[in-house]
Amino acid sequence: MQGRSRDAATVAAAVVCAAVLLLGDACWAVSAQAAAAEDKISALPGQPPVGFAQYSGYIPVDAAGKRSLFYYFAEAEADPAAKPLVLWLNGGPGCSSVGVGAFSENGPFRPSGNALTRNEYSWNKEANMLYLESPAGVGFSYSTDPAFYEGVGDSMTARDNLKFLQGWFAKFPQYKGRDLYITGESYAGHYVPQLAQRMVEFNKKEKLFNLKGIALGNPVLEFSTDFNSRAEFFWSHGLISDSTYNIFTTVCNYSRYVSEYYHGSLSTACDRVMSQVTRETSRFVDKYDVTLDVCISSVLMQSQILAPQQGSRELDVCVEDETMNYLNRKDVQQAMHARLTDGVQRWTVCSSVLEYKQLDLQIPTVNIVGALVKSGIPVLVYSGDQDSVIPLTGSRTLVSRLAGRLRLNTTAAPYRAWFQGKQVGGWTQVFGGGALSFATVRGASHEAPFSQPERSLGLFRAFLAGQQLPESFQ
């Protein structure tokens, strides 16, 4: 029934165009409006009343119609026509921006039992938020050719994400020319810069993307630097012993460890060191936020978890479990115009079918970030300071090195604390008058908008406004 009603809307638009002999742009605009209307969400099951519009659905990304990417779009709470458009991408690779970003971090709702509650610090207070499940095989996004899932990597993901945006603008033409920002976290340190690079190249032929900046949270930018900074983070936070730290840093280079692991040639010495690190840190400590509690049910089920699980700060300890339950409800899928394909039985936070090219992880993207800065695209790198997986120390080192290579002036904004309200929100440094910035979010995890939502919203607000973070009480 759902499919027939949506097809009927498209057919009706075509009939109207033919009947009144609308031609060219006018007819195209009517068709686009009808296509967007198909994706409009009347209400999500269990949601409180809201005044903003929501949409979700599919955009095909290949000529043969074999791959379609699923999105969720929440317009700004107030005056959406005057607010920028922000694309959010989660990482993994292979984890859901809808389930993690929208429903666990900075979207308008959080699942709670059988209902949804409002997120007081939703980013759609400041922007029109577009969440994309990418690549195909993640969440509700799919390929009708299962062979696609075998060995997809960064290049194909960037290409499909670009095609998604082209298709999305065709469906929502009112957002063409709007100020556009791309944000994301973790492996989005690969997704976002590579997509932005393709957008800059595309604009040389056809001006479509009004890209104003990118923001990367706890991003994978250079494999060896990011991951080698783990040893010091573990040791400085008391998670491993002195002896294990000394062995970790002298015997087992972590980038070598992972490279050998993926090539099936892991050395016995490295294997012993990493086993010792795992024993000492404990599986009952969330490596994505080492200071807070875990969701015990998730740990015992050994489920894939990327979002940090909090036991204090009045945050839901098991929000990902609740998100999985919510997005697997048939009434929710029907309301969101979503479907599972090719025998996939359940929506999952991270893909159960995708075999991503793991060696792409080791190809640095920090140089692409540098090229974007040189082309005039401002870049913000921010770090939740309780994340041991992509520690702030590695990200800060990479940003400082990049600023040095680009010869960006640092005297205007030295390293300092920034404030959210009457508390220190973190620390920041600005290079080149705002061309490149680094900031920490104090007390935040790998997924800063989840564990420190108010501070993350303050950071996001300043980023969109092109302003430096507050340096005193507000």
N, C-alpha and C positions, 0 to 999 in steps of 0.2 A: 504493500500500500504506500509506504513512504517513497519508494523509487518511482512509482507511477505518478504520484502527485507532483514530484519534483520535475519529472519529464514533461508533465502537462503544463507547468509554468513556462518552461522553455518554448514549447510548441505554441502556447498562447501568445508569447512575445513575438514570435516569428509571424504568426497570423496577423497580429496588429500591424506590424511593419508592412506586410504585403497589402493589407486592406487599405491603409491610408497612404500608400505609395511613398513612405518615408525612405529617403535615400542617404547614402554616405554617412557622415558623422552622426546625424540625428538618429538613424536607425541603429547604428552601432551603440549609441548611448542607451537606447531603450533596451537592447539585448543585454548590455552589460548590467543595467539596473535589474533586469529580470534574473540574470545569473546570480547576482549578489543576493537578491531576495530569496533565492532557493537556499542559500546558506545561513540565512538569519535564524538565530535561536530565539524562539518565543520566550522560553524560560528553561533553565536547567533544573532538573528535579531536586527539590529541597532547598533551592536558593532563596534568600531574602529578596524583597522588592528592591530594584535598582532603577536608576534613570538613564543608564547608558545602554547602547546597543551592543549585542554580541553576535558573532558569526563563527561558523566553523564548517569545514568541508574539504574538498579535494581540488588540487590543481595538477593537471597532467604535465609531465616534464620531458616526454620524449615523443617523437613524431609518430611512432607506431602505437601510441596509447597504452604501452605496457606498464609504465611507472606513473604513479600519482602520489603526491605528497600531501599530508594532512596538516591543516592549520587550525588554530583557535585565535580569534581576534576580538579583543575587548576595546571598544572605543573609549576615549577619555571621559572621565566622570562629568566634566563640565567643559563646554565650548570646544568640542572635538575639532571643529573646522579651523580653529586657531592653534591647535596643539600639533607638535611634530609626530611623525610615525617612527616607531622603534621596533626593530626586528630582534627577537631574543632567540638564541641558540644554546642549548645545553650540549654537553660533550659526550664522554664515554671512552672511545667513540661507540655510538649506538644506543644512547640513552635519550629519553623523551623530554623535549622542551615543554610539551603540554602537561605531562604528569608531574615533572619535577619543577620546571620554571613557573608554569601558570598556577598549578594547584598546591605546590609546596613552598614556593618562594615569594614571587613578587606579583602574582596575579590577584584578581579581585576577590577570590574565594579560597577557603580552605575546607576540605572535607572534615566533618565531625559526626561520627555515627552515620545515620541515614540522611543527614542534611548537610548544607553548606553554610559556613559562617563568613561574614565579611572580613577581609583583611584590611585592617585600619591603615596599613602602610603600603597598599597596592601602588604599583608604579603607574597604573592608569589614572592616578590623580594628576600626573604631570604629562602624560603622553598617550597616544593611541598605540596599544601594545599588540604586537603580532607574534605569536608563538608557532614555530615550525618544527614538526617531527621529521627529522632528516638524518641519514639518507633513507630511501625506500627500504622497508624492513624494520624500521623503528616505529613503535607504537601502532597507530592505525595506517601509516604510510605503507605502500605495498608495491610489489612488482608482480605482474602475472607470469613472468619468466623467472622461476626460482634460481636459475643459473646466475642471475644478477647478484644474488646475495653472496656468492662465492668470490671473495677477493675484491670487493669494492673498496676504493680508497679515497684519498683526499681530492684528487683531480676530478673524479666523477662526482663526488659530493659537491664540490664548488660549482661544477657545470650545472648540475641539477638545481642547486639552490638559486643560481642566477636565472634559470628558466622558470623556476617557481615565481620569483619576483616579477618577471615579465608577465606571466600569466595572471598573477594576483593583481597587478596594476590594470590589466585589461578588464578584470572583473570589478575593480574598484577604481575607476579612472579619476574620481575626485581626489585621490591621494597622489596622483602624478604631480611632480614639481614640489610636493611638500618636503620640508626639511626632514631628512631621513638619517637615523642613527642605527648602528648595529651593535648589539651587546651580547654577551654570553660569558660562559665560564668553563674552566677545565680544558677539555679537548677542543672547545670552541676557540682556544688559542691557535688552533689550526684552521678551523672552519671560518672564523670571522675575517682574519686578514686575507685568506685566499679568496673568499667571496668579494671582499672590498676591492682587491686587486683586479678581479675580473670586471667589477662594476666600473672602475676607473677606465679600463681598456675599452669597455663597451661604450662609454660616454664619448669616446673620441670619434665614434662612428655615428652614434645617435644619442642625443642628450636625454636620458630617461631618469637617471638616479641623481637626486640632489643630496648626495652624501655629505653630511656635515661632521661626522666623527664616529669613532668606534671606542668601546669600552670593554676591557677584558678582565674578568675576575679569576684570580688564582689560575692563570692560564699556563698551558704547556706551550712554551715558546722555544726552548732549546733543551733537548732531552737531557744531555749530560749535566748541565748546570742546574736545571730544575730538580732532578732526582738525586744528584750527588749532595744537594743541600739537606737531604733528609737526615743523614747521620748526625749532624750538629744539632738539628731540631730535636730529634729523639733524645739525644744526650742532655741538651740544655733544659729540657722539660722533665727530666728524670725518668724517662721511659725505658732507657737502657743503661747498663752498667758502664763504668770506666773501661773495663777490659774489653767489652763488646764494642764500644766506640772505637777504641784503638785498633782493634782487629778490622772493624768495618772500614775504617779510613785508610788502612795500610795494605790490607790483604785483598779486599774485595771492592773494587771500584764499581759503583752501582750501575752505571750505564753499561759497563762490560758485563756485569751480572745479567741484566735483562737481555742484552744482545745475545749472550751465550745461551740463555734460557730459550729464546725464540728460535735459535739455530740448533737446539738440541745438544749443545756441547758444554753444558754447565759444569764448571770445575767443582771438584769435591770441596775445596777450601771455601769457595763462595757459597756453596750450598749449605755448609755447616754454619757459616756466619749468618746467613739469612734465616735459617731455622732458629738460631739463638735469638735473633732480633724479634722474630715472631713470638717465641716463648716469653721473652721478657716484656714485650709491649702488651701482650694479652689480647685475645680475640674479644674480650669484653670491654675494650677501649676502642672507641670509634676513631680511626686514624684520620678522619676528615674533620674531627673536632676533638682534640685529645683531652679537653678539660671537662666535658659534660657526659651525661649518662647515655646509654644505648637502649634501643628497643630490644628487650630480651627475646621476644618471640622471633624477631627477624634474625637475630644472631644465631639462635638455636636452629632455625630453619636453614641457615647458611644462604639466605637469599642475597641477590646482588643488590647492594645498597651504595648509592653515591651520595645521597643527601645525608647530612649529619643528623643524629638523633639526640634530641635534647631532653633532659630530665628536669631542668630548672628553667628560670626565666619565663615560666608559664607557657611553654611551647609544647605542642603535642609530641610526645616521645615517639609515637608510631605513625607519623603522618603519611609515610610512604605506603604502609600497609593499608591505611584508610583510603588513600588515593587509588591503589590497585582495586580495592573492593568497589569503590565508587565508579571508576571507569569501566569496570567489567559488568556493570548493571545494564541490562538490555534497554531499560527506559532512558538511561543516560546516553547510551550509544545512539538510540533513535533521535533523541533531542539534539545531539551534536552531529547528526548526519554521518555517523562513523560506522565502519564495519570491519570485521576481521576476515581475512582471506586465506586461501591456500591451506586450509586445515589448521590454521593457528587457532588454538582454543581459548587463549586468554590474552588480554592486553597486559604487557609487562613493562616495568620501569625501563629496563634495558633489553635490547633485542635478543630473542631466543633463536633467531634464524640467520642473523647477519654474521658473516665472517670477514671482518674488516682487516685490511692490510696493516698488520701491527708494525711492520718496519717503517711505515709512514710516520710513526710516532717519533722516530729518531731523526727526521729531516727538519732542521730548524726553520721556524717561521719568523724569527726575530728580524731577519733581514727584510722580509716583506713588510713588517711593521715599519722599519726604517724608510723603505721606499714610499710608503703611504704618507709618512710624516713629511718627506721631501716634496711630495705632490700636493701638500697643503691640507691633508686630512688630519685633524687633531686626534691624538691617541691617549687614552687613560688606561693604565694598568693598575688594578687594585687587588689587595690581598687581605682575606680574612686571616688574622694573625694566629689562630689556633689550629691551622691546617698543617698536618705533617706530610701530606701527600705531595702538594706543590707549595712548599714553604715560602714565606715572604722573603726570606734571605736570598733565595735563588732569583726570584722575580726582580727584587730591588737591584741585585747585581747586574742582571741583564739590561734593565732600563738605564742604569748609570753608564754601563759600557756603550750602549747605543747612543745615548746623549753625547758621550765623548766622541764617538766616531762621526756623528753628525755635526759636531762642534756647536752644540746648542748652549747658549749662555745660561748659567745657573744662579747668577748673583741676585737676580730680582726676587727669587723665592727660594731661600735655603730650606733645608730639612727642618720641619717644625710640626708641632701638634695642631690638629684641627678640632673644632668643637661641634657637637650636636646638642642644642639646648645648653645646659649648664655643665655638661660632662665632656671629657675628651673623647672625640669620636674615633681618633686614630692619628696617624702621622702622615705627612705628605711632603713632596718636593715637586716643583714645577720647572721644566726645562724649556728654553727657547720661547719664553713668554706665553706658554700654554700649548705649544705644539706637541709636547710630550710630557705626561704627568704620571707620577706614581703616588699611591695612597694606600695606607693600611686601614682596615676597619677593626677597631679594638674589640676584642672578645668574640670575633666572628670566626666562622668555620670556612671550609672549602666552598660552601654555598652561603655567602654572606647575607643575602636578603632573607634567608630563612632564620638564621640564628641571631642576627642583629638587624631586624627589619627597619627600625626607625633611622638608625645611622646610615643604612644602605640607601634609604629613600633620600636622605639629606645629601649623600654623595651623588646620587643620580640627578637630583634637582640642580645641583651646582654644575654638573657635567653638561646638562642640556642648555643651561644658561650661559655656558662659557665663562663661568666665574670661578675664582679661587675659593677653596673651602674656608669657612669662617675661622679666624685665628683668635677669637675671644668668645666669651659667653654671649649667647643670643638672648 
